[in-house]
Amino acid sequence: RRGESPRNPAGRSETQVEAMIISHEHRFIFIKTEKTAGTSIEIALSKYCGPEDVITAIVPGDEAVRAELGYRGPQNFHVPLSRYTALDYLRAVRHRRRLRFTNHSSARFVRSYVDPAVWEGYYKFAFERNPWDKVISYYFWLHREEPRPSLSEFIASGAMSRMRGFDLYSENSVPVVNDVFFFEDLGAAMEELGRRFDLDETPQLPRTKHGFRRDTRPYQEVLSAEDRLRIERVFAREIAYFGYRWD
């Protein structure tokens, strides 16, 4: 993992803020990224949330998994009116919709709508994944059925750039969370989170969004030289910051 915690001014507001879990019970903020087992982590951590914590909604199938486990579901996801700006009030009236936290969030937006003491005092973390492997996972997630474009066609199309990750937990290309854990070390990361939050156990990850990947070979055997270079250009910041290596 890599830890950073610089402080930058809050950014712009939007009518809908994307988010994750804010636990007042255990004083943490989980920034959820894509294709890093984020939904499984979110479900696992919701077991330990209290009645005042913010839990955002996930897709119905995954909510069913959470309900079967008996964990807390979506709650407290509307942004308190006390955190609204004048523009937020105008947008809420115009669209007849409350400002709310939703499933994936940027740290910048979260900081805009929580008490400064919460942002400064809570432990903030996210997960990242080797970009070459993550792109393959994203491809099979988006294209679950035939007919589908080839992996190389998908990569050449630029669609992989829509995957949300580094920008969610960073500002000016620098992470603003306390820790970024690696998907590849998921088990050890969950053990550490269990210790950090004094849970007396390691959070257990349910199986969600699995079974879509059709090619489980190592990414080095799947991607062409051109695929590799295109991914490296799109995810240059992650590769440089975390020191990811092709081999």
Secondary structure, DSSP 4 states (H G I P E B T S, - for coil): -B------------SSEE--EEETTTTEEE---TTSSHHHHHHHHHTT--TTSEE----HHHHHHHHHHT---SBS-BPPGGG--HHHHHHHHHHT---BEESS--HHHHHHHS-HHHHHHSEEEEEE--HHHHHHHHHHHH--SSS---HHHHHHHTGGGG--SHHHHEETTEE-SSEEEEGGGHHHHHHHHHHHTT-SSPPPPP--S-S--S--S-HHHHS-HHHHHHHHHHTHHHHHHHT----
